[in-house]
Amino acid sequence: MSDEQLDSTPQLNTTLSSVWRTDSVDNLQIPPKTPMEDGLGFPVPGGAWALSWTIPPTSTAGEDQEGITEAGDLPSGGAHATDSIDINVVTEGTVVFTLEDGTENTLNTGDTIVVNGVRHTWRNPGTQTARILSFILGAERTSNQ
């Protein structure tokens, strides 16, 4: 939704920057897409998962995993969508986040991106392993009508 520097608010001896906020994780307000089908057990609506994961240098996450990438998917392969709201923090390296329409965002160490059930890929163009810390909130996919 945006790619900009966050506003900050002084609070006692700290500074707060709101990255993203919702009052519920019940629904994703987008039309359904083909979800990634895997054995990882993404959380059910209302559930949560925190995980750290890596992408090797000069590769795309999921590009060789059977059942995730199909011909005609995003140019970089590894395209997937999940029924979840994912808060992702790049903790090491550089990744390129690509949406279904081809829009790309390059994220570096310390950058955060919130993914709301959209079809996307993650690519590491660098020469070092990229590491991402993700907080995944299970959601129910509904039509926005």
Secondary structure, 3 states (H helix, E strand, C coil): CCCCCCCCEEECCEEECCCCCCCCCCEEECCCCCCCCCCCCCCCCCCEEEEEEEECCCEECCCCCCCCCCCCCCCCCCCECCCEEEEEEEEECEEEEEECCCCEEEEECCCEEEEECCCEEEEECCCCCEEEEEEEEECEEECCC
